[in-house]
């Protein structure tokens, strides 16, 4: 599985099927501060991911 981080860098992992919430926790990414696109589509924390998926981590910017 390929994970593209907000800074444009990427990591590749081999995983057993799991939810995105578990993967973000293991990557030390706060799931409240990002959106995740799997193969080009925004997904939820409980969605399953597999090794053949490409995840794009999109940082949420907020402010006033």
Secondary structure, 3 states (H helix, E strand, C coil): CEEECCCCCEEECCCCCEEHHHHHHHCCCCCCCEEEEECCEEECCCCEECCCCEEEEEECCCCC
